């Protein structure tokens, strides 16, 4: 009887440790439900004219067809 009680207690402690390990700090506060068709992430940074020019220059060499 004592062995069964110890194994039961050990399994409860082990199960609790596994469950609590799943509650990581970086996973707290993340959205669990989403609105269809609505982007809920951070806003994109705008590019300045120099960056836009560099990107256009870069893709112009890739469009050869």
C-alpha positions as CSV (number, residue, x, y, z in Angstrom):
1,X,0.0,0.0,0.0
2,X,2.8,2.4,0.9
3,X,4.5,1.7,-2.5
4,X,1.3,2.5,-4.4
5,X,0.9,5.7,-2.5
6,X,4.5,6.8,-3.2
7,X,4.2,5.9,-6.9
8,X,0.9,7.8,-7.1
9,X,2.4,10.9,-5.4
10,X,5.5,10.7,-7.6
11,X,3.3,10.5,-10.8
12,X,1.2,13.5,-9.7
13,X,4.4,15.5,-9.0
14,X,5.8,14.5,-12.4
15,X,2.6,15.3,-14.2
16,X,2.4,18.7,-12.5
17,X,6.0,19.5,-13.5
18,X,5.3,18.7,-17.1
19,X,2.1,20.8,-17.2
20,X,3.8,23.8,-15.5
21,X,6.7,23.6,-18.0
22,X,4.2,24.2,-20.8
23,X,3.4,27.7,-19.3
24,X,6.5,29.5,-20.6
25,X,6.8,33.2,-20.2
26,X,7.1,34.0,-23.9
27,X,3.8,32.2,-24.6
28,X,1.8,34.3,-22.1
29,X,-0.4,37.0,-23.5
30,X,-0.5,35.7,-27.1
31,X,-3.8,35.8,-28.9
32,X,-5.8,32.6,-28.8
33,X,-8.6,33.6,-31.1
34,X,-8.2,35.5,-34.4
35,X,-10.5,37.6,-36.5
36,X,-10.7,36.3,-40.0
37,X,-9.2,38.6,-42.6
38,X,-7.8,41.1,-40.1
39,X,-4.0,41.4,-39.6
40,X,-3.5,41.8,-35.8
41,X,0.3,41.9,-35.8
42,X,2.7,44.8,-35.4
43,X,2.6,47.6,-38.1
44,X,5.3,47.5,-40.8
45,X,8.0,50.1,-40.9
46,X,7.9,52.5,-43.8
47,X,10.8,52.6,-46.2
48,X,12.6,55.8,-47.1
49,X,13.2,56.8,-50.8
50,X,16.7,55.5,-50.8
51,X,15.7,52.0,-49.6
52,X,12.9,51.9,-52.2
53,X,15.3,52.9,-54.9
54,X,17.8,50.1,-53.8
55,X,15.0,47.5,-53.9
56,X,13.8,48.6,-57.3
57,X,17.4,48.5,-58.6
58,X,17.8,45.0,-57.2
59,X,14.7,43.5,-58.7
60,X,15.3,45.1,-62.1
61,X,18.3,42.8,-62.6
62,X,16.1,39.8,-61.7
63,X,13.4,40.4,-64.3
64,X,15.1,39.3,-67.5
65,X,12.1,37.8,-69.3
